Amino acid sequence: MMPRGLILAFGFLTRLPMPALVDYKKVELSSAATWFPVVGLTLGLLLVIAAQLGLSANHWLGALCVLLVWTSVTGALHLDGAADLADALGASHRDSERLLAVMKDPHTGTFGVVVIISILITKLVSVAWLLESGGSLWLLLLIPAWARLGAIYWSDSLKPLAEGSGENFAWQLPENTLWFWGMALFFVSLIMVSFVFALLAMGALMLWRAYLKWRIGGMTGDCLGAGIEYCECALLLVMGLV
């Protein structure tokens, strides 16, 4: 039987069907964060399968298959967070109360639309390059896992700015979770891809944390979702340039 935390992690981060939980309590969300990298690896495996199937035609079709799986499995959850944060940063003018108010607004503005389009184009073109150049498909497996490890890192090391999912996942995080997953993903990345990729993945997570601390002073659920999208895009793009 699947652990309750794993069921919650899949239920929160994906649209994959999960068993219903009896006597669910909000505090259990913190245990779900421990399983975020597992969700990322599962998503990555689906992306690799989609890429292989699409490659039977050509690299662009393969990239499109990957993108469709990426957005459908996650339900565009993190894209929504990236759009909300972009709208808030564009409209707040460093007013913290205004920033939080805009992030809570369910409507998507110009900044958010531009960010969503930019993220989708970046992923489509980067994956097409990866498939055309014969690059390592292990990147598609590992990048989602690194990005979701980032969500644990950011929620654990930054103060929550408002009540919500970001605050919930920061509760009672089991000790050594970050160290365990960080070391595991680093060594797997080192073996399956390269030392450069392992360093870049760690750097991307640290860079987003530094940005949130400098620009916002903390984190929200939207900041975590935006970070996942931006780190995925950054790693795909940089690996295509190095």
Summary of the structure (lengths in Angstrom):
residues: 242
radius of gyration: 17.3
end to end distance: 42.9
largest distance: 51.0
contacts: 826
relative contact order: 0.15
helix: 76%
strand: 1%
